[in-house]
Amino acid sequence: MDTRISTGDQGFIPFGVGCRQCPGELFVTTTFELTLANLLYHFDWTLTDSVSSESLDMGEVLGMTLHQRTTSRELKLITMDELSVGSLCFIAVATLGLSLALKRALLSSKTQALKLPPGPWNLPVIGSIHHLLGSELPHRALLRLAHRHGPLMLLRLGEVPTVVVSSPEAAMEVMKGLDPAFAERARGTTIDIVSFGGKGIVFAPYGEHWRQVRKICVVDLLSARQVRRLETIRQEEVTRLVDSIAVTTSTSSPIDMTQTLASLTNDVIARAVFGGRCRQQEEYLRALTAVALTAGAFSLVDLFPSSRLVRWMSFGERQLRKHHAEMVRIVNSIIQERREEKASPYPAGAAAKDDDDLLDVLLRLQKEDSTFRLTAEIIGALISDIFGAATDTTASTLEWALAELIRHPRAMEKVKEELRKTLGHGRATLTGSDIGELHYLKMVIKETLRLHPAFPLIVRASQESCQVMGYDLPQGINIFINAFAVARDPRYWKDAEEFNPNRFEKVDKDMNSREFNQKGFEKIGEDINSTTAHLGFIPFGAGRRQCPGALFATTTIELTLANLLYHFDWTLHDGESPDSLDMGEVLGISMHRRSNLRLQAALSVSSGLSSHSN
Ligand code: HEM
């Protein structure tokens, strides 16, 4: 039924007339009618402060006015001065609704012939967002929705259609079978700002630029040779950490392991990139954190990319641009300083030196005769991508591993026993070469990554139209691969919610994984450093956009965890029980523990540190 109120009568033209007549009239009138009917049906309304109805101020003011209902059934009029951010959002959302309703009508005619994946019901304007609101984090809410709608599901996040992949089979098709079609990353205003317009690697559009920077990362920055070369840095930083913890053992004061591990990974990465001789390192890390925090906040701009109104209202976008500009300024100044510091900066063709840090490697490559121009902007973008991808992920994985071991004393005892048996007693330091035989320790890390993937949602986009699991996915659609859901699929992981490192023992002899292989799922590597035993385990992603820093990450995590568990016995502070340890999650750059992990350390019987550090 058409409830339009315009009569077309020239004496009544609240929505205008003619070819520019408001196209949102139907939307607005239905909203007004429903709201007013509800307000008048449910409540009796009076004026506050005994104002009589005759004296009610009916004066006009130009701007926007809104009315507000309070639970005490008072009527209050507010003017533009009092207009809240929420009210502004309401206006924005309503206005957006008009344009989106029209756009969707046009779009739906284009997609009618396609067999799209199923999904939850949508509301006007916000689409499926209401299914994701509440206390659950997005990866958990999406897992819940996948139970109802299936492993491939279509959502509309604001105006952005997004397909969510939630099973190993679907992940297999997207990341392996159709790898090139899905090697694109999703774009958006926030991503464009933080990624220098895709000039780095993480959010680079799939194409020639990405191929070139990926080659630099895989061959020159994060190769096995480079990771070995950085062994000294890892070793020194972990030793420094162990010594600082040893000092606390005599005072029995608790240690904030969240902060301690964040500092460790920051220092390791900063020394690897800047060589530890960079004056502005701290300043850079502060600017990077400000960018990460602003970018991590909920962004309407990304949900309604076509809306100029949302853009105009977006405080976050302006803040993000400001913090990002500061980060660019600092990194440019670091590069400039490095060039001036070197007597003969990076002559073309000169061999890399042993003490070259990653910035040296990049500046040296810049001098090489190549068709690919490695500009200062690309170097800055690569450096910030490496910091962003490396520090938070490594620290949070270490923290989850410690927390899980505290909650599982038998696993803790088993890993410590392996350390004692393999390395003996009385060692003051453990090095990278001690790690090779620590199989149970590696299984603990794998199990931690399975239950707590640093990036629970891996973000991709389709660069061509294709079919997945019998459904049509149009070109340019955003894809979320729910690594969290995939690693909890009960068909492949028995007691999937349980922390059980043993499940990684001989993974292909395991009943579940045999079933996995029989169904034709290919193993794509067995060693932890190749990151994936099968597609039910994708903490580092898979396919051509798979994490190139996995070796760097796992060597740092293994060395740190081995040292922490060899030298110390860990307990919770103040007699807190392991069962009550908060394992809640929160999303930052990566998925963290909700509360800081505060632990007490005592020197273990195996440690050779007692006289050394105290
Ligand atoms: C526990 C630690 C880490 C985890 C769990 C992790 C996970 C991931 C994941 C899931 C992706 C997306 C992969 C995909 O789309 O298939 C990724 C991409 C990436 N990671 Fe990591 N990562 C970690 C540490 C690191 C480290 C230490 C570095 C560098 C030193 C790094 C550098 C990168 C880069 C450059 C990309 C983008 C690759 C591309 O788009 O081509 N990561 N990582």
Residues whose N, C-alpha, C, O or C-beta is under 5 A from the ligand:
A	BS01	HEM	I201 V202 I386 A389 A390 T393 T394 T397 A454 F455 I458 I538 P539 F540 G541 A542 R544 R545 Q546 C547 P548 G549 A550 F552 A553
